């Protein structure tokens, strides 16, 4: 079982590399390093703030695009190429395929984030003329961004297990946008009344709370992130991802592939 799972995971990662998914890394690193000298013209103190905001937001953006638009094709591509039937004709279970595809894309996103982080810190070192203790704070934000990728990838696989490619992309993107404003939705539910309050509360706790994972502004202003929030976000992301993947497996197990 483990060998089959690892084979699917590594194959998914290789496919992402062959599809030039990671080519955006070259563009990102070049842009970060090339733009670093431009920040020297900005007022002292603002250069780091702008660079951290820009760098971390770019890591989040590129990863989100990959998670959605690569994730929606993980299963549908196998069906279109007729390779899914070959895979499942071997002693490979459907849940192994879903989990392997998920782990493979998450691996791709982690490598993507790691390489972008290297480029980000290279630019930060140029701008700041060295790195200090406060420059370790963005690592927490990057860790949260990776947790966000894990949740979004799981949700994308969930949608693709029962919907078409186009609708899966729409659902995933819509849920990402709503999840980004989950805290605002909860605040609205607190002041709403009647059925509106009930629906808003239900939606606020069903959609992924991506807002709690966004600490870019906080670390950009060199404010530390508490250990309690790190623990909460880790557990929350793992449980939410596990629930979404479980749903994807249950639906895919019952799906008629003929």
C-alpha positions, 0 to 999 in steps of 0.5 A, a space after each residue: 500500500 505504501 509503495 503504491 501511494 508513494 509511487 502515485 505521489 512521486 508521479 504526480 510531482 513529476 507530472 507537475 514538473 513536466 507541465 512546467 508548473 514550477 517554471 514560475 519560480 524562475 520568474 519570481 526569483 528573478 523579479 525579486 532580485 531585480 527589484 531589490 535595488 529599487 527599494 533602496 530609493 524608498 524611505 528607510 523602514 518602508 523598504 522592508 515593509 513593502 518587500 515583505 508584503 509583496 514577497 509573501 503575497 506573491 508566494 500566496 498568489 502563485 501557490 493558490 493558482 497552482 493549487 486550484 488550476 492543477 488540482 482540478 485536473 488531477 483526476 479529470 486528466 487521468 480520465 480524459 487520457 484513459 490512464 485512470 482505468 489502467 491505474 485502477 485495473 492494477 491493485 490500486 484502490 481509489 482512495 490511494 489514487 486520491 490521497 496520492 494525487 493530493 500528497 503529490 500536489 502538496 509536495 509540488 506546492 511545498 517545493 514551490 514555496 521553499 524555492 520562492 522563500 529562498 528568492 524572497 530572502 535573497 532580495 530581503 538580504 540585499 535590501 536590508 544589507 543582511 538578515 536579522 532576528 526579525 527577518 525570521 518572522 516571515 517564516 511563520 507567515 510562509 508556514 501558514 501559507 503552506 497550510 492554506 495550500 493544503 486546505 485549498 488542494 483538498 477542497 479542489 480535489 473534493 469538488 473535482 471528485 463530483 463536478 466538471 473541471 470548470 465548475 470545480 475551478 469556480 467552486 474552489 475560487 469562490 470558496 477561497 474568496 469567501 474563506 479569506 473574509 471568514 472573520 468578517 462573515 462571522 462578525 456579520 453573523 453576530 449582528 444579524 437576526 433570524 434566518 439570516 443570522 443562522 445561515 451566516 453563522 453556518 456558512 462562517 463555520 463551514 467555509 475554510 477560515 483562511 483569514 486566520 492564516 493570513 499574518 502577512 501584515 503582522 510579520 511585515 510590521 515585525 510583530 511576533 505570532 503567538 504559539 497558540 495561534 500556530 498550534 490552532 492553525 496547524 490543527 485546524 488546517 490538518 483536520 479541515 484537509 483530512 475532512 475534505 480528502 475523506 469527502 473526496 474519497 467517499 464520493 470518488 469511491 461511488 462515482 461511475 467512471 464508465 
